[in-house]
């Protein structure tokens, strides 16, 4: 199971994550209303961190996204808003990077709405529906995903915590496309500051899931 630690903000905390956990990806949020907003004035040393860095964007113009790709040395782009297929295609073709497209889950999913994105994304990411584009700390009903019809791998987000390891394992048994977890608020000391020991413990638990 892959692990993405999202909402990183502070260089020292990022360095500790890199040294002690080294997840598959770390996320930097470039959405100003978020309390985990990486900011236009983020420490430039973040660009030198060797972990894969994914920029998280909400309805941002493509030119601005591509500028931040360069400025922060991003290796992936996560599109968390209402981005069209055309924009997703543009970002994929111009950046050549991994693209994560987020879909927010209520009580059901209309899978046909995802189909046109398939050629342009590397992963779908399913998060709990909120008006605030994530960060709710709430978990949606994972049973909605049991009829997921595509081979495209996906990540699971939305209030993921240590006490859900068994449920994660059970879901993986039924869905081979379930590739990993995106964690955030449940592993924080405060918004943007992660509890590295807790993240490390979670990663160890995931090693037993196949």
N, C-alpha and C positions, 0 to 999 in steps of 0.2 A: 504494500500500500504506500503510495506516494503521500508526502506531507507538504502542504503549503502553509506557512505562517504569515498571516496577513496583518496589515495595520501596523507595521514597524515604523518607528518615527525617530528614535534617538540613536546616535552613532554608537555610543558605548554598549547599549542594549543589543544593537545589531551585531557588533563585534563579539559579544558574549554568545549570541545565537550561533554565529558562524563557528566559533571555537568549540562550543560544547554540544551543539545539536546538528548543525549543518543539514537543514531540511532540503528537500528537493527544490523548493522555491521560497522566497520571502516576498511579501507584497508591500508596496509603497502606494498609499492612497493619495491620488491627485484630484480629490473632490472637496472643494473648500468648505462646504457645510459639515463635513465629517470631523469629529473630535480627534481623529487619527490622521488628519490632513498632513501630508509630508511637508507641504509648504513650498512656496517659491524660493524661500531663503534657507532651504535645508542644507545641512553640512555638505560641502562639495566632496568630502572624503567618502561619502556614501557611494559615489560613482565608482570607487576603487574596490569596493567589497566584491569578493570573488564568487559569492553565492549567486545563483540565478535570481535576478531581480525582476519582478512583475509589476508594472505600473497599472493601477486600477483607476479607470476613468468612467465618468458618467456623462453621456451626451456632450462630449467635448469635440470641437472641430478636429479633423484629421491632422491638419498642419500643426496644431498645438500638441497633439499626442506624439507626432513624429519628432517634434522639437525636444520633448522630454525624454524620448527614447535615446536621443543623442546625448543630452545633458547628464542623464543619470546612468548611462550605460545599461539600459534595460535589455533583458533577454526575452521578455514576454510582455504582452499587452492583455489586460482583462477589461472587457467592455461590459459595464454594469448597468447601462441605461436602456434606452429604446433605440439603439443603433440599428440602422437598416442593413440589409444584406449588402447593399452597395458600399456602404462605409466599411463594413467588416472586410469585404473583398479588397477595398482600397488599402486598408491598414495592413492586411496580410501581404499583398503584392508589393507595397512600397517598403515595408520593414523587413519582410522575410523572417519574422520572429514567430514564436509560439503565440497563438491567439486563444484566449479563453472567452467564451461568450456566456454571460450569466442569464439565467431565466429564473424568475421569482415564482415560487410555488404557493398556490392557495390550497384548494381542496382537490384539484384535478389538473391534468395537463392535456392540452390539445397538441399532440405530438406533430401533427402536420405543420404547425407553425415553425417548427425547428428545422424542417427538412431542407429548406433552401439555404440554410447556413452551413450545411454539412461540408461542402467543398472548401470552406474558408476558415474553419476553426480546427484547432488541435484537440481542444477539450470543451465540452459543455460544463457549466458549473451551476448547480441547483442550490438556491438559497431561499430562505423563508421570505415570503412576501411582506414588505413594509413600504410605506410611502416615502421612507427616508433612504431608500437604496442600501439596505443591509445594516449591519451593526445592531440588530434587535436583541441578539442573545437568545432568540427563541428558535425552537426546532419545529419543522413542519412534519407532517405525517409521511414518513419514508415509504409507506405502502403505496403511495401514488406512483413511485418509480418502478414498481414490480412489472409493469407491462412496457417498460422502455424498449422501443423497437429497433434502435440503431446499433451499429457496431462501434460508433464513435465513443471513445472513452469519456467518462465524466467524473467530476469531483463533487463532493457533498459538502455543503456549508450550512450555516444557520444554527447557532447555539451548540455546536459540537463540543462535548466535554468528556472527561475521563470516564465517567460512569456509563458511557454508551458503547464501550468497546465490544461487549457481547452482541449488542444489536448491530453494530457495524460488521462484525464477523458474520452474522446471520444474513445480512443483506448481501454481502460479498459472495456467499455460497450460491445465491440465486441470481446474481447479476455479475457476470464476468467483466462487463464493461465498466463496472465501478472501480475506478483506478486510484482514488485517493481522497484525502480530507483537506479541507481548507478551514483552519482554526483561527480564532481571533479573540473575541471578548471574554470567553470563559477561561482564558489563560493569561489574563492581565492583572497587574497590580493597580494600574490606572490606564485610561485610554492611551494607547500607543506604547505602553511600557509592559513588556511581557515578563511573566514569571518563568525564567529560563529552566529552572529545576522541574517545574510542572510540564513544560513542553518536552523536555528531555525524557521524562517518565512516560509521556504519551507516545512518543516515538518508539520507545522500547516495547510498549504494549502492541503497537502496530506490526512489529516484526513477526508476531505469531499468527498474523492473518494472511492467508494465501487465497 
